[in-house]
């Protein structure tokens, strides 16, 4: 049997990477260390030794990298009273510094996220910068949020007079993006909204983190029609940078097909639905790459048609071509070669006002159109690079106003729905937003699930940034941004249910929306629930004494159960059931996949009861967790362990 002792830390990314490196190149390992000279020999021509090489760096980059690789000893504490539909929801809302939260999510959600959307600070000079502490970022977070008595470290504006304007922003975003990549599934995508100030730097570090070959596009989004802001130009566009985890495994985008798009294909023939477009387009320049596009087309009455001009083919027959001499000699949209292959898909219509002429230079009696056949969403893999429709900030303002939510600078839900559709977020996949603000992403996914009966799940992460007491938002009862985000999700979900009821759907258990989830579980970043997992190095003697009691004062067993799930790498939304066995409390997570008992004085007689529970729940694999000091004696621990092993429980975990 495997006995595991949890150490209270999040995933050790460096250790994982080293293990993978050892597996790829076992010859580079010397006494369990990496021999870089041997690694260089193995890699041969793929190493770069020249000092002058392509590289993007700044002051603090190495420290920011180390910060991303340092495991977190924090935890996420459940907050049922601020949640909605706690017992049934599969959505998460997490309050905390997203750097620490991303570390804590590594084990549970590694490679499970289909789409990441973030709208980080644009670095306009008024945006805040997270003051990461490279020695202890968890302590830094507790200070920022006032959970410890130390002098509070304020979140500050990143003014361009500081001398490290770009550096401060890069040191903030770099470790967060590195951690986010681990969460993406192999075919997952990330979308990052950004303005002019940092688009160049963001693209450089994103190419480094995600790989230049995995760059997809920079979308431009029309955010507003006009403004009096700006020194020389009024800003009306921002950008959305997109990368995929592995471009070779990604199926590409799909074109979102709304009702108006489908209505265009109103004609029908033996092949399918189609719409028509003119074969002749007067905007084409005949002298710029269109020399193979002036030819005769045979009409139903036997006449020939050609775009207006002064030069005609010498032979009067179908498909005969001539090279245009001047811009007056207009051309077809298709080349002559394409016409001979595709002419069966032409539509001829009688017309008194045809722009075409016949073989005699007179007005033709026909106008000619091409068929453009309807393609399903899966067949259409190219999308526009500019996002305009319903994606302007004014739409977001209207949405928040309708919910009576006070917040500025939000993104519209239509934008997030559009990105989710084109990137093929399936009906049961997870989307994360770790700069969630007013929780637009959560609202968007709930709306999208209503539209297609999906069950997409969201994870929102937001720093509980304090709201100024003089702000109108504070006067309305909101003390920090997280309170705004949570209230928006509550109201947006209620609005969805209300609108469904108005449409004659009386419950969420209909055939089309039986999986609709408008709830969310709230978790809050905090220090570990166990003293020995979060020691005070300045007072180790007291820490050792406290560790005997296990739980930190003010914490409860459920706090610790969720910390075990988190540190063990189990989905935080899995159901937890309680069982009373011989006056001891047992927690069953995921229908028996993990059994936790945090009581004291456990004796060997409990082993047979655990086996009965295993038989009743019938999980594929069962793991059990106990307190290391929770056994009545060492022999009781050994007997329980051996009995469980004999009955097919292969993992015995202590904390």
N, C-alpha and C positions, 0 to 999 in steps of 0.2 A: 504494500500500500504506500502511496505517496503522501508524505506529511509535509504540509506547507505552512509556513509562518508568515502572515502578512506583515509588511514593514511600515504600512501607513503612507507610502509614497505613491505618487502617480507613475505612469509608465516612464521608465528610464530610457529615453530615446537614444542616447549615446550607446548604452549597452546593447540595445536592439540592433543598432546599425553595425556595431562591431561584430556581433554574432553573425549577421548576414555576410559581412566581409570575410569572416573566418570560413564560413561555409563555401563561399565562392572560391577563395584562394587559401586553402589550408596550409600551403607551404610558407605563408608569410607570418605564421604564428610561431613565436619563440618564447617559451616559458609563459604562455598565456598572454603575451604582449604582441602588439603589431610591430613587425620589423619593416620600417618604411623604405629602407634600402632595397629589401627583397620585393616589396610592393612595386617600387619603381621598375625593377628588372622585369617583373611579370607584366606590367603594363606597357613596357617598351616604348614604341613611338607615340603612344597616347598620352605620355606625360609632357608637361610644359615646364621647362627649366629657365627659360629666358626671363630676366627681370622685367623687361619691357614687353608686356602682353596686355591683351584686352581685359580690362577689369573695372568694376565699378565699386568704389569704396568710399568711406567717410569716417570721421572720427567717432568711435564708439561702436562700429559694426561688429567687431570681435566680441565685445562685451554683450551686445544684443543677441548674438548667436549663442553665447554661453547661457544667457538668461532663458532662451527658448529651450535649451537642452537640460536645464536644471529641474529635477522633479519637484512637484509641489507636495507639501505635507498638509495642505488645507483639506477642507471637505465641503460638501454641499448639504446644508441642513434643510429638511422638509419644513414647509410652512403651510399646513393644511388650511388655516383660517383665511389666507389670502388667495387660495386656489379656487378653481371652479370644477365641479364634477371629479373630485380627487380619485374616487374609486374606479372610474371608468376611462378617464382620459388618457391618451398616449402622447399628449403635447407637453412641452416643458417651457417654463419661464424661469430663467436663472438670473438672480441679482448678484453682480460681482464684477471685479476687474476681469475683462475677457481674456487677458493673458493667463491668469491662474485657472480660470474656468476651462479654457482650451486644454491646458495641461491635464486637468482632472477628467476631461472627457475622452482622453486618448485611449484608455483601455476599453471603455464601454462602447465607443462609437468609431473605433479605428476602421476606416475603409467602408463605413456604412452610410455616408451622407451623399445623396445624389447631386444636390445643388447647394452652393453657398452664395448668398447675396449679402454684401455689406455696403454700407454708405458711411465710410469713415470720415473724420474731420478733413475738410478740403485744404486746410492750412492757408486760410485767407488772412491770418494775423489775429483774428478774433476766436479761432478754434482753440479748444483746450488741448493740452498735451498731457498724457498720463505720465506722472513722474515715477517711472519704474525704479525700484531700488535693486541694484544688481546683487546686493548681499542677501536680502530677504524681502522678496516682493510681496509675500503674504502679510508680513508685518506692515509693510508700506500701505497695503490696502486697508488693514484694520485702522491705521492712523488716519487715512483719508476719510474714512466713513465714521470716525469718532467712536470706534468700538474699544479703543484703549486710551489710557490717560495721557499719553505722550503729546507733545505739541503737534497739532494737526498740520499735515503737509497739504497745502491747497493745490487744487488743479488750476494751472495758470494758462493764460493766453500765450500763444506762441508769436510774440511780436517780431516783426522783421528787423527791429533794431537790436535784437539780442545778439546778433553775430553768428548764431547757429540755427538760423531759421529753417533751412532744409534738413540739417543734421538732426535736430530735435524730432522732427516729424518722421524721418526715416528710422530712427532708433525706436520710435513707438510702433510703427507699422510692421517692420521687418520680422521680429520674432513672432508676431501674431499670424502673419501669413505663412511662416514656416510650419507652425503648429497646425494651421488649418488644412494644409495639403494632406497631412496624415489622415484626416477624417474623411476625405473624399473617396468615394468608390472608384474603381478603375476606369469607369466610363463617366465619372462625375465632372461637373463644371463649376467654376467660380466666376461670379460677376462682381466687379468692384466699381462703384460709382466714384467719380473723381472730377475735379475741375481743372482749369488751366494751370494752376500753380504747381501741381506735382505730377501731372500726367506723364511727363518724360521720365522722372525718377521712378515712378510706380511701375512703368513698363520695364525698366531695367531690372529692378529687383524681382519683379514677377517672373521675368524670363529666367533669372538665376534660380529661383525657387521651384517653379513649375516646369522649366525647360523651354528653351526658345522654340523647339519643335512643337510644343503643345499650345502655342499661342493661337487663338482662334480669330479674334477681331477686336477692334475698338469701335463700339457703337457710339454714335452721336445722338443725343436726345434733346429735342427742343423743349426747354423747361419753362420758357415764358416768351410772350410776344414782344415785350418791350420793357425798358427800365431806364431810370435816370442814373443808375450806378455806373461805375467804371470811369477811368481817366480819359481814354480816347475812344473806346468802343463799348457799347452797352452789351454786357454778357447776356446771351439768350440760350446758350447751348452748354450742356455738360457732357461727360463721356462715361461710358461703361466698358471697362476693360474685361475681356473674357479669356480664360485659359481652361483647358481640360486636363484631367489627371494623366490620361494616356490617349493621345490622338489616334493611335492605331486600334484602340478598342471602342472608341466613340463612334456612334452611328451617324453623326452629323445632326444638324438642326432639322426641324420640320416647320413648314409654313403654317401659322395659325389661321384656320379657316373659319371665319365668323359667318353669320347668316347672309350678310350683304355680299361677301365674296362668292358664296355658293350660288346665289341668285343670278350671278352673271352668266352662268352656264345653263341657259334656259332651253337651248336647242338639243335635239336628240336624233341620232341616226343609229345604224346597226353597230357602230363602234361604241358609242356612249354620248355623254353630254359634252357640249362644246359651246364656245362663244366665238364670234368672228372679229377679225381685224383686217383692215385694208391691206391688200398686197402692195398697193402703191402708197408711199408716204413722201410727200413733197419736201420734207425736211432733209432727206438724204442727199449728201453732196456727191454727185456723179464723178467728180475728179479726185476724190479722196478714198481710194480703196474700193470703189464700186464699179470698176470697169467691166465686170462680168455680170452686170445686173440690168442690162438693157436688151430685151429680146421680145419676140412675139409670143402671145398667149392665145390659143385657139378658144373661141367662144362657142356656146351651144348652137348658134345658127351658122357656124362655119367661118365667120369673120375672124379677123385677127385683131388683138388689142395690144397697145403699147403705151407707156407713159408719154406725156406731151414732150415734143422736141422737134428738131429739124433734120436729124439723121436717122435713116431707116436701114434695116438689114437688106442686103441685095436680093436674097431669096425669100419669097413670101411663104413661109411655112412655120408650123408650130415649133417653138423652141429655138428658132434661128436668132442668133444674137449679133450685136454690133457694138463697137466700142464708142462710148459717148465722146464728143469732141469739146463741148462747152457745157457750162452749168445749165444751159437751157435744155439740154438733152437729159431729161429726168430718167430715173431708174426704179426698178422694183425693189421691194424689201428682201426678196430671196435672190440668191445667185441663180444663174442659168442651170447649173448642175443640180441644185436643190429642187428647182422647179420640175425638172424631168423625173425626179424621184417622188416628189410629194404632190404633184398636180392633182392626184385623185382626191386630195383633201381641200380643193378649192370650192368656193361657193360663188355662183354667178347670179347677179341680180340685174333685171332690166332697170335702166335709169335714164331719165331725160337730162340729168345734170351730171353725167359721168365726167370725171376729170381726165379720162383716158381718150386716146384717139385710135382710129383703125389704121389698117395698112395703107390707106389712101391719104392719111393726114387729116381726116374728118373726125368730128366728134363720134365717139363710140356709143353704141346703144346699151352697153353693159358696164357694170361696175363689178370688180372682182375682189373677193375676200378669202382669207385663209381661216381654217378651223384651228382653234386652240382648245385642245381637249382638257376636260377636268381631270386633275390629278388628286388622288387622295392625300391626306395629310402626310402619310408615310412616304409617298412618292416625291413630295416637294421638299427638297433639302437645301434650298438656298433662300435666305431671308434678307430683307432690306437692311442696310447698314445704318440707316437713319430711322429713329423711332419718333413718330410725330403724334399719331392718333391717340387721344385720351391719355397722354403721358405727361402733360404739362403740370407744373406745380399748382396751378389754379384748381385743377381737378382734385388734388390732394387736400387743398384748403376747403373745398366744398364738401368732401367726404368727412373731414374732421368736424366741420361745422354742423353737419347733419347728425353727428353723434354727440355734439356738444362737448367735444374734447379740445382743450386749449393747447395748441402746439404749432410752432412755426417750422418751416423748411422740411416738411415730410415729403416722401415720395408717394405718387398715386398708386392705388392698388392695381390699376390696369397694367402698369409697368411690370410689376412682379408677376402677375398672371401671364403676361406675354413671355417673359423670360422663362417661366416654368414650363409653358407649353412648347416653346421652340426647342428647349433643351431636353425634352422627353422625360420630364419628371413623372414617373408612373403613379398610379392611383394609391400605392401603398408605401411610397418612398419618403425619405426624410429630407427636409430643407432646414438649414441653420442660418441665422443672421446674428452675428456677434457684435454688431453696432446697432441694435434694434430700434433705438429711439422710441417713436410712438407706436411701434409694433405693426407697421404697415405690412410686413411680410406675413405675419400671422393672420391678419384680416384678409389678405389676398388669397391665402391658401384655403381658408374656410369658404370663401366665395367660390373658388375654383372647384372645391369638393362638392358644393351644392350643384354646380353646373353639370358635372359629369358623374356624380355619385361616387367620387373618389374618397380615399381615406389617407391623403397625404398628411404627414405629421410635421410639426415645426418645433424647433428649439430656438428660443429667443434668449439672447444674452445682453445685458445692459448694466453699465456702471450706475449705481444709484446716486447720480450727480445731484447735489443739492440745488434747489431753486431759490433764487434771491427772495427774501421776505418782502421786498418792495414790489415784486412782480405780481401782476394780476393773477397769474396762474397759481401762485402760492396762496393768494387771498381766496381762491376758489377751493382750497383744501388740498392741493397737491404739494408735498414737501420735496419730492425728488422725481426725476424723469421716469423711474420704474413704476411709480404709482400711476403716472399717465398711461404708460404702455399697458399695464394690467387692466386698467379701467376701460381702455379702448377695446381690448379683446373681449371683455365681458359684454360691453354694449354692442359691439359688432356681432357677436354670437346671438344675443337676444334679438337684434334687428333681423338677422337671417331667419330665426324661428318665427318671428312675427310676420315676415313677408311670406314665408311658406304657408302659414296658417291662413293668410289672406287669399292665397291661391288655392285653398281647399285642401291643403295637406295638414292634417290635424296633429301629427306627431312626427318625430324623427325616425320612426320605424317603418317608413314607407319602402316600397320596392326599390326606389331610385336613390334614397338617402339613408338606408338603414345603418350605414357606418358613419354618419355625419358626427364629427367630434368638435364641439364648440367649447370644450373645457381646456384646462391647463393646470399642471402641477407646478407650484412655486417652490424653488429651492434658493437658499441664500448662502453665498460663499462665507466661510468662517474657518477658524483654526480647527485642528483635529479634535474629535471628541475624546481621544485617549491621550493622556499626558505623555506616555512613553513614545507616542508617535509625533509629538510636537514639543520636544523638551525645551526648557529655558536654560540655555547654556550658562547663563550667569548665576544660576541657582540649581545646579544639578542634584544636590542633596535633596532638596524639597521635591524636585521632579521625580526622583526615584521613590520617595515616600508616597507621592500622589499616585504613581503608576500602579501601586498595589491595589488601589481602589478602582483602577481602570478608567471610569468615566470622569471627565472634567465636571466640576460643580456646575449645575444649571443645565446639564444635558440629560437626555433620556435615552432609553434603549432604542427607540425608533430612529433617533439621530444616528446612533452607532450602526444599526442595521443598514441604513442607506449608505453610510460610509464604507461598510464592508462590501456592499454591492458595487460601489464606485471604484474602490481600490482593487476589487477582484475582477472588474470588467464586465459587469452585468447591467443590462438596460434598466435605467431608473424608472421606467414606466411599467415594469412587470408587476403583476399583482402579488400582494403579500397577505398571507393568511396566518392566523394565530392558532396554535394547538396547546392544550394543557395536558401534559403527560406526567403522571405521578408528581403532582404539585409543581412541576417545572414548566416554564413557558418556552415553546418552540415556535420559530417563525419559518414559514414555508414560502420561498420565493420562486415564482415561475412554475407553480404546480409541482413542487418537489425537486426542482433542479438544484436548489441550494437550501439547506436546512441550517438555521442559526439558533443556538441556545446560549444565552448570556448569563444564566443563573450560576450559583455557587453550589458546592457540595454535591457534585454529580457523581453518582455511583455506577458500578458496572451493570446494575439491574436495568438501567435505561437503554442499554444497547438493543435488547430484544424488542422494546417498544418502538425504537427508531426503525427497526426492520419491518415491523407491522405497518408503520406509517409509509415506508417505502413501497410495500406491497399494495397499499390502498391507493397511493397517488400514481404509481407506475411510471415514474419519469424514465427517460432513456438513460440519463446519467444523474446520479445524486452525489452531491458534495456536502459535507457537514462542517460547521464552524463552531468552535467553542472558545471560551476564554482559557488562556494557558494556565491561569491560576484558579480555574473554576472547578477542578476535579477534587473529590474528597481526598484522594491520595494518588501517588504515582502509579500504583498497581491498578486503581480504578481506570485511570487514563489508558494504560496499556491494554487492559481487558476490553474496554469499549472499542479501542482502535482495532484490536485483532478480531473481535466479533463482527464489526462492520466490514472488515476486509473479507472475512470468510463468506459474507452474504452479499458480495458484489459491489460494495461501496469502496471505490478506489482512491478517493481523495479525502484526507482528514486535515482540516485547517485549524490553526490556533492563532489567537491574537493576544 
